[in-house]
């Protein structure tokens, strides 16, 4: 007797550092301190290249850190 449904897809590896570094870079780079966001963005970029994944989260982390840097400059100069 055959089942009409295909087998479930293979599970993603539980150790996905690209997403971890990218999300940390976005959150920390946007909210807290932009240098740490850049560091996490670089880590996400390296892991994405190593794993063959798209580096979208790394680029967003760089942009979030840049926004925080620009906002900090504007805040401190207008103060």
C-alpha positions as CSV (number, residue, x, y, z in Angstrom):
1,X,0.0,0.0,0.0
2,X,1.5,3.3,-1.0
3,X,0.8,6.6,0.6
4,X,-0.5,9.5,-1.6
5,X,1.6,12.1,0.3
6,X,5.3,12.7,-0.3
7,X,7.7,12.4,2.6
8,X,8.3,15.5,4.7
9,X,11.3,17.6,3.6
10,X,14.6,17.2,5.4
11,X,14.9,19.4,8.5
12,X,17.2,22.4,8.4
13,X,20.3,22.2,10.5
14,X,19.8,23.5,14.0
15,X,23.1,25.3,14.0
16,X,22.4,28.2,11.6
17,X,24.9,30.9,12.5
18,X,24.2,33.0,9.5
19,X,20.7,33.9,10.8
20,X,21.9,34.2,14.4
21,X,24.7,36.7,13.5
22,X,22.5,38.6,11.1
23,X,19.6,39.1,13.5
24,X,22.0,40.0,16.3
25,X,23.6,42.5,14.0
26,X,20.3,44.1,13.1
27,X,18.9,44.3,16.6
28,X,22.1,45.4,18.4
29,X,23.2,47.7,15.5
30,X,19.8,49.5,15.4
31,X,19.0,49.7,19.1
32,X,22.2,49.7,21.1
33,X,25.7,50.2,19.6
34,X,26.6,50.4,16.0
35,X,30.1,49.0,16.2
36,X,28.8,45.7,17.6
37,X,26.2,45.7,14.8
38,X,29.0,46.0,12.2
39,X,30.9,43.1,13.9
40,X,27.9,40.9,13.8
41,X,27.2,41.9,10.2
42,X,30.7,40.9,9.2
43,X,30.3,37.5,11.0
44,X,27.0,37.0,9.2
45,X,28.6,37.8,5.9
46,X,31.4,35.3,6.5
47,X,29.1,32.6,7.6
48,X,26.8,33.2,4.6
49,X,29.7,32.9,2.2
50,X,30.9,29.8,3.9
51,X,27.4,28.1,3.8
52,X,26.5,29.4,0.3
53,X,23.5,31.4,1.6
54,X,22.4,34.8,0.5
55,X,24.0,37.5,2.7
56,X,20.8,39.6,3.0
57,X,20.8,39.7,6.8
58,X,24.4,40.9,6.9
59,X,23.6,43.8,4.5
60,X,20.6,44.8,6.6
61,X,22.8,44.7,9.7
62,X,25.2,47.0,8.0
63,X,22.4,49.4,7.1
64,X,20.9,49.3,10.6
65,X,24.3,50.1,12.1
66,X,24.8,53.0,9.6
67,X,21.4,54.4,10.5
68,X,22.3,54.3,14.2
69,X,25.6,55.9,13.5
70,X,24.0,58.7,11.5
71,X,21.3,59.2,14.1
72,X,24.0,59.4,16.8
73,X,25.9,62.0,14.9
74,X,22.8,64.1,14.4
75,X,21.9,63.8,18.0
76,X,25.3,64.8,19.3
77,X,25.8,67.7,16.9
78,X,22.3,69.2,17.5
79,X,22.6,68.8,21.3
